[in-house]
Amino acid sequence: MLLLFSVLTMLIGLLAGVMFHLSAIYMLPENLRPGALGICAGIWFMFASQGMLIVLGIVEPLKPDDQGA
């Protein structure tokens, strides 16, 4: 179950990164593209690295009883 969650997290990150990159490239004026690509790369890296860290066992996802103080 944990592995499935981790793989799904990585796939969502990759898909979001590709979609954001394509939309940023084709829908923004020339002078705004570099900043948008940097933001999109950050979003992509955040999702993909979270999934990879869970797969490697470095980070454990929150369990339902861990949420809320």
C-alpha positions in Angstrom: 0.0 0.0 0.0 2.8 2.4 0.9 4.6 1.6 -2.3 1.5 2.2 -4.4 0.9 5.5 -2.6 4.5 6.5 -3.3 4.4 5.6 -7.0 1.1 7.5 -7.4 2.7 10.5 -5.7 5.6 10.4 -8.1 3.3 10.0 -11.2 1.2 12.9 -10.1 4.3 15.0 -9.7 5.6 14.1 -13.1 2.2 14.7 -14.8 1.8 18.0 -13.0 5.3 19.1 -14.0 4.8 18.2 -17.6 1.4 20.0 -17.8 2.7 23.1 -16.0 5.8 23.3 -18.2 3.8 23.0 -21.4 1.2 25.5 -20.3 3.9 27.9 -19.2 5.9 27.6 -22.4 3.0 28.1 -24.8 0.6 30.4 -22.9 2.9 33.1 -21.5 4.7 36.0 -23.2 8.4 35.6 -23.9 9.6 37.7 -21.0 7.6 35.8 -18.3 8.6 32.2 -19.4 11.9 31.8 -17.4 10.2 32.6 -14.0 7.2 30.4 -14.8 9.5 27.5 -15.7 11.4 27.9 -12.5 8.2 27.8 -10.4 6.9 24.7 -12.4 10.2 22.9 -11.9 9.9 23.6 -8.1 6.4 22.2 -8.0 7.5 19.1 -10.1 10.5 18.5 -7.8 8.4 18.8 -4.7 6.0 16.1 -5.7 8.5 13.8 -7.3 11.0 14.0 -4.4 8.3 13.4 -1.8 7.3 10.2 -3.6 11.0 9.1 -3.9 11.7 9.8 -0.3 8.7 7.7 0.7 9.9 4.9 -1.6 13.4 5.0 0.0 11.9 4.9 3.5 13.4 8.2 4.5 10.0 9.8 5.1 6.9 8.1 6.3 3.5 9.4 5.2 1.1 10.7 7.8 -1.3 8.1 9.2 -4.9 9.2 10.0 -4.2 9.3 13.7 -1.1 11.5 13.2 -3.1 14.4 11.7 -4.3 17.1 14.0 -2.6 18.0 17.2 
